Amino acid sequence: MCAVDVRPCIGTDRLILRGVTRADAAVVAELANDLGVVGNTSRMPYPYRPADAEAFTAAAERADPRHEATFAIEHRQFGLMGVLAFDRNEAPAMGAPMADSLPGSRSHSERGRSEVGYWLGRSFWNRGYATEALTAALRWVKFDWRRHVMWAGHFADNKASGQVLVKAGFLYTGDIEPRMSVARAEPVATRMMVWLA
């Protein structure tokens, strides 16, 4: 029997975006066990333990690439540096409680709309890697995945993420809504954005 990996792979000058594998768990756990990293995400806990990374990588391997896509962001020289994912907001990640039970969780109207999220390990910040990865991934979204609308949000106190999204072509919708941050254990004001292919 022969298994064929159907997950996409995207290359840029400095980066490779490839499917997440279980072999990535140790590095994911090391990079993500930083409140400065996971505190800027909605669904990642702090502390971020090896078991969290193992559950995440196993779920990413099982995911149906027709409906969600999770990429390991790998530097051609330095190795794994973070994760970028597109999902449809239909279920919570990594065994989290149902979204409706969390204060500041997403509304029913957002269910089913495609949204992007990403994070990089702290040592890779402020070098243009997030913008490079997101721009390449959005080209894939448009031409290969054939999606024409993508949503994103960034915590209002994370202006750097907002700049990444703007540089990649996202526009502010004017909406600010509370989104739960599992790592912070509280809702955080989130500026909503949209990208149109």
SEVEXKE-808716 format. One record per residue (C-alpha): residue in three letters; x, y, z. Coordinates in steps of 0.2 Angstrom, whole numbers, padded with zeros to 4 digits, always signed. Example, Ala and Ser with C-alpha at 12.3 -4.5 7.8 and 13.67 -1.06 7.14 Angstrom:
! residues 2
ALA+0062-0022+0039
SER+0068-0005+0036
! end
This chain:
! residues 197
MET+0000+0000+0000
CYS+0006+0017-0004
ALA+0001+0033+0005
VAL+0002+0050-0004
ASP+0003+0066+0006
VAL-0010+0078-0002
ARG-0007+0092+0009
PRO+0000+0108+0000
CYS+0017+0114+0001
ILE+0021+0132-0003
GLY+0039+0140-0005
THR+0046+0158-0004
ASP+0063+0164-0005
ARG+0066+0161+0014
LEU+0052+0150+0020
ILE+0043+0133+0016
LEU+0025+0131+0022
ARG+0021+0113+0023
GLY+0009+0102+0032
VAL+0011+0100+0051
THR+0017+0082+0056
ARG+0018+0074+0073
ALA+0037+0075+0072
ASP+0034+0094+0074
ALA+0027+0093+0092
ALA+0043+0095+0102
VAL+0048+0111+0093
VAL+0030+0118+0093
ALA+0029+0115+0112
GLU+0046+0124+0114
LEU+0041+0139+0103
ALA+0023+0141+0110
ASN+0027+0139+0129
ASP+0029+0158+0129
LEU+0015+0169+0136
GLY+0020+0183+0124
VAL+0017+0171+0109
VAL+0001+0162+0115
GLY-0006+0177+0124
ASN-0009+0184+0106
THR-0019+0169+0101
SER-0037+0165+0104
ARG-0036+0146+0107
MET-0019+0142+0114
PRO-0017+0139+0132
TYR-0003+0144+0144
PRO+0008+0136+0149
TYR+0008+0126+0132
ARG+0014+0109+0137
PRO+0021+0095+0126
ALA+0004+0086+0127
ASP-0005+0102+0120
ALA+0008+0101+0105
GLU+0005+0082+0103
ALA-0014+0085+0102
PHE-0012+0099+0090
THR-0001+0090+0078
ALA-0011+0075+0078
ALA-0027+0085+0074
ALA-0018+0094+0060
GLU-0012+0078+0052
ARG-0030+0071+0052
ALA-0038+0087+0046
ASP-0047+0087+0029
PRO-0037+0099+0018
ARG-0053+0103+0008
HIS-0060+0112+0023
GLU-0045+0118+0034
ALA-0027+0120+0031
THR-0013+0120+0044
PHE+0005+0125+0039
ALA+0021+0123+0048
ILE+0031+0139+0044
GLU+0049+0133+0042
HIS+0064+0144+0038
ARG+0075+0136+0025
GLN+0090+0138+0037
PHE+0083+0139+0054
GLY+0069+0126+0054
LEU+0052+0127+0061
MET+0047+0144+0067
GLY+0028+0144+0069
VAL+0011+0139+0062
LEU-0002+0147+0050
ALA-0019+0140+0049
PHE-0035+0143+0039
ASP-0051+0136+0047
ARG-0070+0138+0046
ASN-0074+0142+0064
GLU-0085+0127+0066
ALA-0077+0119+0082
PRO-0065+0123+0095
ALA-0047+0118+0094
MET-0038+0105+0104
GLY-0052+0099+0114
ALA-0057+0116+0121
PRO-0074+0119+0128
MET-0088+0123+0116
ALA-0086+0141+0110
ASP-0103+0146+0116
SER-0098+0142+0134
LEU-0084+0154+0134
PRO-0087+0172+0138
GLY-0081+0183+0123
SER-0083+0168+0111
ARG-0087+0170+0093
SER-0105+0173+0088
HIS-0116+0161+0078
SER-0115+0172+0063
GLU-0097+0169+0062
ARG-0098+0150+0061
GLY-0093+0143+0044
ARG-0083+0158+0038
SER-0065+0155+0034
GLU-0053+0163+0045
VAL-0034+0164+0046
GLY-0023+0163+0062
TYR-0004+0162+0064
TRP+0010+0163+0077
LEU+0029+0164+0076
GLY+0041+0160+0090
ARG+0047+0175+0099
SER+0065+0174+0091
PHE+0057+0176+0074
TRP+0048+0192+0077
ASN+0051+0208+0068
ARG+0060+0201+0052
GLY+0045+0200+0040
TYR+0043+0182+0041
ALA+0024+0182+0046
THR+0020+0194+0031
GLU+0030+0183+0019
ALA+0021+0167+0025
LEU+0004+0175+0025
THR+0006+0183+0008
ALA+0012+0166+0000
ALA-0002+0157+0009
LEU-0015+0169+0003
ARG-0009+0166-0015
TRP-0012+0148-0012
VAL-0030+0152-0005
LYS-0035+0161-0020
PHE-0027+0150-0034
ASP-0027+0133-0027
TRP-0039+0132-0013
ARG-0051+0144-0023
ARG-0057+0154-0008
HIS-0061+0172-0012
VAL-0064+0179+0006
MET-0054+0177+0021
TRP-0057+0184+0039
ALA-0045+0188+0052
GLY-0044+0197+0069
HIS-0030+0203+0079
PHE-0030+0208+0098
ALA-0031+0227+0099
ASP-0015+0227+0109
ASN-0005+0217+0096
LYS-0002+0231+0083
ALA+0012+0221+0075
SER-0001+0207+0070
GLY-0012+0221+0063
GLN+0003+0227+0052
VAL+0006+0210+0045
LEU-0012+0208+0040
VAL-0013+0225+0032
LYS+0004+0222+0022
ALA-0004+0205+0016
GLY-0019+0214+0009
PHE-0032+0213+0023
LEU-0044+0228+0027
TYR-0052+0233+0043
THR-0070+0231+0044
GLY-0073+0244+0058
ASP-0079+0230+0070
ILE-0071+0228+0087
GLU-0077+0212+0096
PRO-0072+0203+0112
ARG-0063+0187+0108
MET-0058+0174+0121
SER-0039+0172+0124
VAL-0037+0155+0133
ALA-0019+0160+0138
ARG-0025+0176+0146
ALA-0041+0168+0153
GLU-0051+0183+0147
PRO-0060+0191+0132
VAL-0049+0203+0123
ALA-0054+0217+0111
THR-0051+0211+0094
ARG-0050+0222+0078
MET-0059+0212+0063
MET-0052+0212+0046
VAL-0056+0205+0029
TRP-0047+0200+0013
LEU-0055+0199-0004
ALA-0046+0190-0018
! end
